[in-house]
Amino acid sequence: MPWVKWLVLIIFFAIVLSLASAMLHLVHDYRGESKRMVRALTWRIGLSITLFIVLWATWKLGWIEPRGMKS
């Protein structure tokens, strides 16, 4: 299932973008009145939970398999 890898990468990239957006809003909000940083961090939490659910569901369906670490 190559599309699962792309889906995971897209969600992970969205998580990183959301985190960068929150950092940008933190730096540029001098008075602390804006809720944009909180909104960006809320999106990051939602995307992280979504990524976990996608990985768990694809593992349970047998679309992906865990690989052991090779030493």
Backbone atoms as SQL, in Angstrom:
CREATE TABLE atoms (id INTEGER PRIMARY KEY, chain TEXT, resi INTEGER, resn TEXT, atom TEXT, x REAL, y REAL, z REAL);
INSERT INTO atoms VALUES
  (1, 'A', 1, 'MET', 'N', 0.825, -1.185, 0.000),
  (2, 'A', 1, 'MET', 'CA', 0.000, 0.000, 0.000),
  (3, 'A', 1, 'MET', 'C', 0.874, 1.256, 0.000),
  (4, 'A', 2, 'PRO', 'N', 1.322, 1.672, -1.151),
  (5, 'A', 2, 'PRO', 'CA', 2.177, 2.876, -1.190),
  (6, 'A', 2, 'PRO', 'C', 1.427, 4.157, -0.834),
  (7, 'A', 3, 'TRP', 'N', 0.115, 4.176, -0.984),
  (8, 'A', 3, 'TRP', 'CA', -0.637, 5.390, -0.661),
  (9, 'A', 3, 'TRP', 'C', -0.676, 5.649, 0.837),
  (10, 'A', 4, 'VAL', 'N', -0.506, 4.599, 1.634),
  (11, 'A', 4, 'VAL', 'CA', -0.486, 4.774, 3.084),
  (12, 'A', 4, 'VAL', 'C', 0.763, 5.555, 3.495),
  (13, 'A', 5, 'LYS', 'N', 1.882, 5.266, 2.854),
  (14, 'A', 5, 'LYS', 'CA', 3.113, 5.993, 3.154),
  (15, 'A', 5, 'LYS', 'C', 2.953, 7.475, 2.835),
  (16, 'A', 6, 'TRP', 'N', 2.328, 7.766, 1.694),
  (17, 'A', 6, 'TRP', 'CA', 2.106, 9.164, 1.323),
  (18, 'A', 6, 'TRP', 'C', 1.156, 9.852, 2.289),
  (19, 'A', 7, 'LEU', 'N', 0.122, 9.146, 2.729),
  (20, 'A', 7, 'LEU', 'CA', -0.823, 9.716, 3.682),
  (21, 'A', 7, 'LEU', 'C', -0.125, 10.045, 4.999),
  (22, 'A', 8, 'VAL', 'N', 0.698, 9.143, 5.480),
  (23, 'A', 8, 'VAL', 'CA', 1.438, 9.372, 6.724),
  (24, 'A', 8, 'VAL', 'C', 2.394, 10.551, 6.559),
  (25, 'A', 9, 'LEU', 'N', 3.087, 10.632, 5.433),
  (26, 'A', 9, 'LEU', 'CA', 4.001, 11.743, 5.199),
  (27, 'A', 9, 'LEU', 'C', 3.268, 13.081, 5.128),
  (28, 'A', 10, 'ILE', 'N', 2.111, 13.107, 4.487),
  (29, 'A', 10, 'ILE', 'CA', 1.337, 14.345, 4.379),
  (30, 'A', 10, 'ILE', 'C', 0.866, 14.797, 5.753),
  (31, 'A', 11, 'ILE', 'N', 0.362, 13.863, 6.553),
  (32, 'A', 11, 'ILE', 'CA', -0.095, 14.225, 7.901),
  (33, 'A', 11, 'ILE', 'C', 1.084, 14.700, 8.746),
  (34, 'A', 12, 'PHE', 'N', 2.221, 14.021, 8.661),
  (35, 'A', 12, 'PHE', 'CA', 3.396, 14.429, 9.427),
  (36, 'A', 12, 'PHE', 'C', 3.866, 15.815, 9.007),
  (37, 'A', 13, 'PHE', 'N', 3.862, 16.086, 7.706),
  (38, 'A', 13, 'PHE', 'CA', 4.257, 17.400, 7.207),
  (39, 'A', 13, 'PHE', 'C', 3.291, 18.477, 7.702),
  (40, 'A', 14, 'ALA', 'N', 2.000, 18.166, 7.757),
  (41, 'A', 14, 'ALA', 'CA', 1.006, 19.115, 8.272),
  (42, 'A', 14, 'ALA', 'C', 1.232, 19.386, 9.759),
  (43, 'A', 15, 'ILE', 'N', 1.654, 18.375, 10.515),
  (44, 'A', 15, 'ILE', 'CA', 1.958, 18.555, 11.935),
  (45, 'A', 15, 'ILE', 'C', 3.130, 19.517, 12.099),
  (46, 'A', 16, 'VAL', 'N', 4.162, 19.335, 11.300),
  (47, 'A', 16, 'VAL', 'CA', 5.335, 20.206, 11.379),
  (48, 'A', 16, 'VAL', 'C', 4.966, 21.634, 10.982),
  (49, 'A', 17, 'LEU', 'N', 4.160, 21.794, 9.932),
  (50, 'A', 17, 'LEU', 'CA', 3.723, 23.127, 9.522),
  (51, 'A', 17, 'LEU', 'C', 2.886, 23.805, 10.602),
  (52, 'A', 18, 'SER', 'N', 2.031, 23.057, 11.249),
  (53, 'A', 18, 'SER', 'CA', 1.215, 23.615, 12.320),
  (54, 'A', 18, 'SER', 'C', 2.084, 24.064, 13.489),
  (55, 'A', 19, 'LEU', 'N', 3.089, 23.290, 13.817),
  (56, 'A', 19, 'LEU', 'CA', 4.003, 23.661, 14.891),
  (57, 'A', 19, 'LEU', 'C', 4.790, 24.918, 14.526),
  (58, 'A', 20, 'ALA', 'N', 5.238, 25.009, 13.279),
  (59, 'A', 20, 'ALA', 'CA', 5.952, 26.202, 12.823),
  (60, 'A', 20, 'ALA', 'C', 5.029, 27.422, 12.839),
  (61, 'A', 21, 'SER', 'N', 3.786, 27.224, 12.461),
  (62, 'A', 21, 'SER', 'CA', 2.818, 28.316, 12.494),
  (63, 'A', 21, 'SER', 'C', 2.597, 28.807, 13.917),
  (64, 'A', 22, 'ALA', 'N', 2.493, 27.905, 14.866),
  (65, 'A', 22, 'ALA', 'CA', 2.321, 28.294, 16.273),
  (66, 'A', 22, 'ALA', 'C', 3.530, 29.081, 16.766),
  (67, 'A', 23, 'MET', 'N', 4.715, 28.659, 16.367),
  (68, 'A', 23, 'MET', 'CA', 5.914, 29.380, 16.768),
  (69, 'A', 23, 'MET', 'C', 5.932, 30.783, 16.169),
  (70, 'A', 24, 'LEU', 'N', 5.538, 30.905, 14.922),
  (71, 'A', 24, 'LEU', 'CA', 5.482, 32.200, 14.265),
  (72, 'A', 24, 'LEU', 'C', 4.491, 33.124, 14.964),
  (73, 'A', 25, 'HIS', 'N', 3.330, 32.608, 15.326),
  (74, 'A', 25, 'HIS', 'CA', 2.335, 33.416, 16.022),
  (75, 'A', 25, 'HIS', 'C', 2.801, 33.786, 17.429),
  (76, 'A', 26, 'LEU', 'N', 3.554, 32.927, 18.065),
  (77, 'A', 26, 'LEU', 'CA', 4.095, 33.230, 19.388),
  (78, 'A', 26, 'LEU', 'C', 5.084, 34.385, 19.314),
  (79, 'A', 27, 'VAL', 'N', 5.936, 34.378, 18.296),
  (80, 'A', 27, 'VAL', 'CA', 6.964, 35.402, 18.156),
  (81, 'A', 27, 'VAL', 'C', 6.361, 36.758, 17.788),
  (82, 'A', 28, 'HIS', 'N', 5.348, 36.775, 16.939),
  (83, 'A', 28, 'HIS', 'CA', 4.814, 38.027, 16.422),
  (84, 'A', 28, 'HIS', 'C', 3.626, 38.574, 17.200),
  (85, 'A', 29, 'ASP', 'N', 3.170, 37.902, 18.212),
  (86, 'A', 29, 'ASP', 'CA', 2.051, 38.398, 19.018),
  (87, 'A', 29, 'ASP', 'C', 2.612, 39.027, 20.285),
  (88, 'A', 30, 'TYR', 'N', 2.840, 40.324, 20.227),
  (89, 'A', 30, 'TYR', 'CA', 3.514, 41.013, 21.329),
  (90, 'A', 30, 'TYR', 'C', 2.609, 41.205, 22.547),
  (91, 'A', 31, 'ARG', 'N', 1.334, 41.453, 22.323),
  (92, 'A', 31, 'ARG', 'CA', 0.438, 41.746, 23.444),
  (93, 'A', 31, 'ARG', 'C', -0.206, 40.498, 24.027),
  (94, 'A', 32, 'GLY', 'N', -0.136, 39.387, 23.337),
  (95, 'A', 32, 'GLY', 'CA', -0.706, 38.143, 23.842),
  (96, 'A', 32, 'GLY', 'C', -2.220, 38.073, 23.745),
  (97, 'A', 33, 'GLU', 'N', -2.807, 38.850, 22.828),
  (98, 'A', 33, 'GLU', 'CA', -4.258, 38.886, 22.704),
  (99, 'A', 33, 'GLU', 'C', -4.798, 37.923, 21.650),
  (100, 'A', 34, 'SER', 'N', -3.945, 37.426, 20.814),
  (101, 'A', 34, 'SER', 'CA', -4.395, 36.595, 19.701),
  (102, 'A', 34, 'SER', 'C', -4.535, 35.132, 20.126),
  (103, 'A', 35, 'LYS', 'N', -5.505, 34.475, 19.542),
  (104, 'A', 35, 'LYS', 'CA', -5.740, 33.045, 19.817),
  (105, 'A', 35, 'LYS', 'C', -5.172, 32.167, 18.697),
  (106, 'A', 36, 'ARG', 'N', -4.404, 32.776, 17.794),
  (107, 'A', 36, 'ARG', 'CA', -3.902, 32.021, 16.639),
  (108, 'A', 36, 'ARG', 'C', -2.917, 30.925, 17.041),
  (109, 'A', 37, 'MET', 'N', -2.078, 31.186, 18.039),
  (110, 'A', 37, 'MET', 'CA', -1.129, 30.165, 18.473),
  (111, 'A', 37, 'MET', 'C', -1.867, 28.973, 19.080),
  (112, 'A', 38, 'VAL', 'N', -2.863, 29.244, 19.899),
  (113, 'A', 38, 'VAL', 'CA', -3.640, 28.168, 20.521),
  (114, 'A', 38, 'VAL', 'C', -4.349, 27.353, 19.448),
  (115, 'A', 39, 'ARG', 'N', -4.898, 28.036, 18.449),
  (116, 'A', 39, 'ARG', 'CA', -5.584, 27.344, 17.361),
  (117, 'A', 39, 'ARG', 'C', -4.615, 26.452, 16.579),
  (118, 'A', 40, 'ALA', 'N', -3.397, 26.949, 16.313),
  (119, 'A', 40, 'ALA', 'CA', -2.401, 26.156, 15.585),
  (120, 'A', 40, 'ALA', 'C', -1.972, 24.933, 16.399),
  (121, 'A', 41, 'LEU', 'N', -1.808, 25.108, 17.703),
  (122, 'A', 41, 'LEU', 'CA', -1.425, 23.967, 18.546),
  (123, 'A', 41, 'LEU', 'C', -2.569, 22.961, 18.677),
  (124, 'A', 42, 'THR', 'N', -3.807, 23.457, 18.660),
  (125, 'A', 42, 'THR', 'CA', -4.960, 22.552, 18.680),
  (126, 'A', 42, 'THR', 'C', -5.000, 21.714, 17.403),
  (127, 'A', 43, 'TRP', 'N', -4.706, 22.345, 16.276),
  (128, 'A', 43, 'TRP', 'CA', -4.630, 21.593, 15.017),
  (129, 'A', 43, 'TRP', 'C', -3.532, 20.534, 15.083),
  (130, 'A', 44, 'ARG', 'N', -2.401, 20.892, 15.691),
  (131, 'A', 44, 'ARG', 'CA', -1.301, 19.926, 15.796),
  (132, 'A', 44, 'ARG', 'C', -1.706, 18.722, 16.620),
  (133, 'A', 45, 'ILE', 'N', -2.412, 18.940, 17.700),
  (134, 'A', 45, 'ILE', 'CA', -2.873, 17.829, 18.534),
  (135, 'A', 45, 'ILE', 'C', -3.842, 16.951, 17.757),
  (136, 'A', 46, 'GLY', 'N', -4.779, 17.584, 17.056),
  (137, 'A', 46, 'GLY', 'CA', -5.741, 16.818, 16.259),
  (138, 'A', 46, 'GLY', 'C', -5.070, 16.010, 15.163),
  (139, 'A', 47, 'LEU', 'N', -4.091, 16.616, 14.497),
  (140, 'A', 47, 'LEU', 'CA', -3.368, 15.898, 13.444),
  (141, 'A', 47, 'LEU', 'C', -2.536, 14.755, 14.020),
  (142, 'A', 48, 'SER', 'N', -1.957, 14.956, 15.199),
  (143, 'A', 48, 'SER', 'CA', -1.170, 13.887, 15.826),
  (144, 'A', 48, 'SER', 'C', -2.055, 12.705, 16.200),
  (145, 'A', 49, 'ILE', 'N', -3.231, 12.989, 16.725),
  (146, 'A', 49, 'ILE', 'CA', -4.171, 11.916, 17.053),
  (147, 'A', 49, 'ILE', 'C', -4.624, 11.204, 15.786),
  (148, 'A', 50, 'THR', 'N', -4.874, 11.976, 14.731),
  (149, 'A', 50, 'THR', 'CA', -5.268, 11.383, 13.447),
  (150, 'A', 50, 'THR', 'C', -4.164, 10.483, 12.906),
  (151, 'A', 51, 'LEU', 'N', -2.922, 10.932, 12.994),
  (152, 'A', 51, 'LEU', 'CA', -1.798, 10.116, 12.532),
  (153, 'A', 51, 'LEU', 'C', -1.711, 8.816, 13.319),
  (154, 'A', 52, 'PHE', 'N', -1.871, 8.889, 14.625),
  (155, 'A', 52, 'PHE', 'CA', -1.843, 7.682, 15.452),
  (156, 'A', 52, 'PHE', 'C', -2.960, 6.721, 15.043),
  (157, 'A', 53, 'ILE', 'N', -4.166, 7.236, 14.835),
  (158, 'A', 53, 'ILE', 'CA', -5.300, 6.381, 14.455),
  (159, 'A', 53, 'ILE', 'C', -5.069, 5.754, 13.087),
  (160, 'A', 54, 'VAL', 'N', -4.537, 6.522, 12.144),
  (161, 'A', 54, 'VAL', 'CA', -4.260, 5.982, 10.809),
  (162, 'A', 54, 'VAL', 'C', -3.223, 4.868, 10.891),
  (163, 'A', 55, 'LEU', 'N', -2.156, 5.101, 11.640),
  (164, 'A', 55, 'LEU', 'CA', -1.123, 4.065, 11.769),
  (165, 'A', 55, 'LEU', 'C', -1.664, 2.821, 12.466),
  (166, 'A', 56, 'TRP', 'N', -2.452, 3.012, 13.517),
  (167, 'A', 56, 'TRP', 'CA', -3.023, 1.869, 14.224),
  (168, 'A', 56, 'TRP', 'C', -3.989, 1.087, 13.322),
  (169, 'A', 57, 'ALA', 'N', -4.858, 1.805, 12.601),
  (170, 'A', 57, 'ALA', 'CA', -5.847, 1.138, 11.748),
  (171, 'A', 57, 'ALA', 'C', -5.175, 0.380, 10.604),
  (172, 'A', 58, 'THR', 'N', -4.167, 0.981, 9.985),
  (173, 'A', 58, 'THR', 'CA', -3.496, 0.286, 8.881),
  (174, 'A', 58, 'THR', 'C', -2.723, -0.923, 9.381),
  (175, 'A', 59, 'TRP', 'N', -2.203, -0.864, 10.603),
  (176, 'A', 59, 'TRP', 'CA', -1.527, -2.026, 11.181),
  (177, 'A', 59, 'TRP', 'C', -2.537, -3.131, 11.468),
  (178, 'A', 60, 'LYS', 'N', -3.686, -2.758, 12.045),
  (179, 'A', 60, 'LYS', 'CA', -4.709, -3.762, 12.355),
  (180, 'A', 60, 'LYS', 'C', -5.287, -4.394, 11.086),
  (181, 'A', 61, 'LEU', 'N', -5.388, -3.634, 10.004),
  (182, 'A', 61, 'LEU', 'CA', -5.905, -4.167, 8.747),
  (183, 'A', 61, 'LEU', 'C', -4.858, -4.983, 7.995),
  (184, 'A', 62, 'GLY', 'N', -3.615, -4.943, 8.457),
  (185, 'A', 62, 'GLY', 'CA', -2.555, -5.718, 7.816),
  (186, 'A', 62, 'GLY', 'C', -1.918, -5.030, 6.623),
  (187, 'A', 63, 'TRP', 'N', -2.184, -3.735, 6.462),
  (188, 'A', 63, 'TRP', 'CA', -1.625, -3.000, 5.327),
  (189, 'A', 63, 'TRP', 'C', -0.171, -2.631, 5.550),
  (190, 'A', 64, 'ILE', 'N', 0.222, -2.490, 6.815),
  (191, 'A', 64, 'ILE', 'CA', 1.611, -2.241, 7.158),
  (192, 'A', 64, 'ILE', 'C', 2.012, -3.245, 8.229),
  (193, 'A', 65, 'GLU', 'N', 3.305, -3.533, 8.284),
  (194, 'A', 65, 'GLU', 'CA', 3.818, -4.472, 9.271),
  (195, 'A', 65, 'GLU', 'C', 4.997, -3.846, 9.995),
  (196, 'A', 66, 'PRO', 'N', 5.097, -4.076, 11.280),
  (197, 'A', 66, 'PRO', 'CA', 6.263, -3.551, 12.002),
  (198, 'A', 66, 'PRO', 'C', 7.514, -4.317, 11.590),
  (199, 'A', 67, 'ARG', 'N', 8.617, -3.614, 11.556),
  (200, 'A', 67, 'ARG', 'CA', 9.898, -4.238, 11.236),
  (201, 'A', 67, 'ARG', 'C', 10.793, -4.114, 12.445),
  (202, 'A', 68, 'GLY', 'N', 11.477, -5.177, 12.759),
  (203, 'A', 68, 'GLY', 'CA', 12.391, -5.142, 13.884),
  (204, 'A', 68, 'GLY', 'C', 13.631, -4.341, 13.564),
  (205, 'A', 69, 'MET', 'N', 14.290, -3.861, 14.572),
  (206, 'A', 69, 'MET', 'CA', 15.530, -3.115, 14.369),
  (207, 'A', 69, 'MET', 'C', 16.651, -4.094, 14.141),
  (208, 'A', 70, 'LYS', 'N', 17.445, -3.824, 13.131),
  (209, 'A', 70, 'LYS', 'CA', 18.590, -4.679, 12.839),
  (210, 'A', 70, 'LYS', 'C', 19.834, -4.076, 13.468),
  (211, 'A', 71, 'SER', 'N', 20.598, -4.917, 14.106),
  (212, 'A', 71, 'SER', 'CA', 21.824, -4.402, 14.743),
  (213, 'A', 71, 'SER', 'C', 23.045, -4.697, 13.906);
